[in-house]
Amino acid sequence: MSAREGEVVDEWPALPYDEWRPTRDTLHMYTQIVGKLRLALSPFEPQWANVPLYVTARGLTTSPVPLGLRTFDAEFDFVDHDLVVRAADGGIERLPLRAQAVADFYGALMDALSRLGFDVRISPGPSEVPDPIPFAEDRTHDTYEPEPVNRFFRVLSAADLVLKLDRSRFRGKTSPSQFFWGSFDLVVTRFSGRPVNPPADADTITRYGGNAEQICGGFWPGHAQFPSPAFFAYGYPKPAGIEQASIRPAGAAWRDDLGEFIFPYDAVRAADDPRRALLDFLETTYDGCAQRLSWSPELTQVDAPS
């Protein structure tokens, strides 16, 4: 349900993983289908920068996607619950987001693109999930409840604003705030400029995404291995002794099983100032990683115009 004029909106709404898991898992597949349009058609960029989605005032967008000399974009509207596909020449298609099998969503989107004059072929199944089902055959995931999807969007929107604020203090190479549909998380990544040799047995994603030294911070809504929404942060390659780093606020901690720092979303919600608590988490985890990776302190010494 969207907010009406004058209605007080909870900026950090509850998002219990178990309560919306079926919808979450279906939405994950929907975003994978739309995200793979960028993967198929956009020129490859280092660290897979050509594939994420981006938070908008209504949901998530591909940004313009090229096909020859034409472009289109696709935006999930999590307020009115539509997928809106727009061509640069004025064509537009709206697909309702509702309870339907992934196979039906996939077929409807491919038909909509065809009506707009875009002949697109994407890889046939999801990435980074156990037991993947080809999109055209997936009738397992078919749940879509608008209310938790809108709450998820509101969390993404709030997290996006804080990640961008934290990103603004870094003067080196950094990613935008971006939503990776494979891992289903929102993340900002900073880079030192130093290359990294991925492990010899690295998969394709790691081989091209893990070839640069980096420090990341972001948000995920929970997954099977960690069934709770949380903010996370880590340095790559793992900085020696990072487990002993002093971080804030209380409630944030290093997790050996995950190999990263975790700040549970419910702890953020419970803080007197959630925005400040989240910034403390992002700043102190960055500082702990940067010191151990020998990044220059000047990277976060940014002069702002008066």
Secondary structure, 3 states (H helix, E strand, C coil): CCCCCCCCCCCCCCCCHHHHHHHHHHHHHHHHHHHHHHHHHCCCCHHHCCCCEEECCCEEECCCEEECCEEEEEEEECCCCEEEEEECCCCEEEEECCCCCHHHHHHHHHHHHHHCCCCCCCCCCCCCCCCCCCHHHCCCCCCCCHHHHHHHHHHHHHHHHHHHHHHCCCCCCECCCEEECCCCEEEEEEEEEEECCCCCCCCHHHHHHCCEEEEEEEEECCECCECCCEEEEEEECCCCCHHHCCCCCCCCEEECCCCEEEEEHHHHHHCCCHHHHHHHHHHHHHHHHHHHCCCCHHHHCCCCCC
